[in-house]
Amino acid sequence: MATQSPQTEATRELVEYCAEDGIAILTLSDPPANTYSYDMMQQLDARILEARMDERVQVIVVTGSGEKFFCAGANISMLAKMTPEFKYYFCLHANETLSRMEQTPKLVIAAINGHCVGGGLEVALAADIRIARRHAGKMGLPEVSLGGFPGTGGTQRLARLGGKSKAIELMATGQLFDFEDGERLGLVNRIMDADTAENFMNQTLAYAHEFTTPDKAARAVGRIKRAVQTGSEIPFEAALALERELQQQLFQSEDAKEGLDAYVNKRKAEFKGK
C-alpha cells in the first residue's frame, strides 16, 4: 500500500481565508511565530487578489493565528540558506504584495493579536488601520541586530507615519515597544481590551462592520483610501485630479444617489455597495 508523502510548505495553507458578511479574514498561519516564507507571501498575494476581486468583500482583515504572534517577520532560517539573488527577489515580491494590499480600494485592517516585529510590522504598516490587543505583545523593527534593515517597506512607511527622526531612532536602535507606545507614535489606531483572542477578533470584526453596508457606503470608503494612499505619493495637482476622478465614479454610483435622496427626505440611508 502506497504511503502518502508528507505535506510540503508549498501545499500547506499558510494564509487561511474566510469571507463572510462583507468581510474577508486573512490569517497568517505558520506556528509558532507565523514567520513568512516565499510560499506564505505567494499565498498572501493570492488571497489579497481574491478579496480584491470578490464583489461581496468590502473590508479585509489581516491577522495571525494563535494568541502569541501576529507575525515575527521573515523566516530567518530560510533566508540564511538562500543566495543573495533569491533574497533580492524575495524582498521584491514581498514589496509588490504589500503594495497590492495597500492599493486595493477596500479598507484593510490589521488585527494585531500578538507580537508584531520585523517583517510582521511591515505587513501591518501596509494596512490602512491597525488595531492591537492590549498587553498581547511587542512591536518594532529590530533588523539592525541582524546586520540588515527593514526591507519590505518598513523604512518608508514608518517614516511616513511617525516622522523621519523618530523612524530613524526606532530602526537604528532596533528597540521593541508596547502597543500603547505604538499608539502614541501613531502606528496603532486603537487598542482593544480583550481577555481572549476570540474576544479580540469579535471586537475587531464588530469594528470592521462599521465600514460595511447597509450602514456605510463601502465603495466610498474604498475610494477615500485610494485617494489618500495614492494621492499622498504624487504631486498635489495630480492628487487633486485623482480625487476628482474618484469623486466622479462615486457620483455615478447607486449609493451616492441613495445617500443624497436619504438626506433630502430625512431618512436613514440603506447602502448596497453599488
Stockholm file with secondary structure:
# STOCKHOLM 1.0

chainA/1-274         MATQSPQTEATRELVEYCAEDGIAILTLSDPPANTYSYDMMQQLDARILEARMDERVQVIVVTGSGEKFFCAGANISMLAKMTPEFKYYFCLHANETLSRMEQTPKLVIAAINGHCVGGGLEVALAADIRIARRHAGKMGLPEVSLGGFPGTGGTQRLARLGGKSKAIELMATGQLFDFEDGERLGLVNRIMDADTAENFMNQTLAYAHEFTTPDKAARAVGRIKRAVQTGSEIPFEAALALERELQQQLFQSEDAKEGLDAYVNKRKAEFKGK
#=GR chainA/1-274 SS CCCCCCCCTTTSCSEEEEEETTEEEEEECCTTTTCBCHHHHHHHHHHHHHHHHCTTCCEEEEEESSSSEEECCBCHHHHHHSCHHHHHHHHHHHHHHHHHHHHSSSEEEEEECSEEETHHHHHHHTSSEEEEETTSCEEECCGGGGTCCCTTTHHHHHHHHHCHHHHHHHHHHTCEEEHHHHHHTTSCSEEECCSSHHHHHHHHHHHHGGGSTTTSCHHHHHHHHHHHHHHTTSCHHHHHHHHHHHHHHHHTSHHHHHHHHHHHTTCCCCCCCC
#=GC SS_cons         CCCCCCCCTTTSCSEEEEEETTEEEEEECCTTTTCBCHHHHHHHHHHHHHHHHCTTCCEEEEEESSSSEEECCBCHHHHHHSCHHHHHHHHHHHHHHHHHHHHSSSEEEEEECSEEETHHHHHHHTSSEEEEETTSCEEECCGGGGTCCCTTTHHHHHHHHHCHHHHHHHHHHTCEEEHHHHHHTTSCSEEECCSSHHHHHHHHHHHHGGGSTTTSCHHHHHHHHHHHHHHTTSCHHHHHHHHHHHHHHHHTSHHHHHHHHHHHTTCCCCCCCC
//
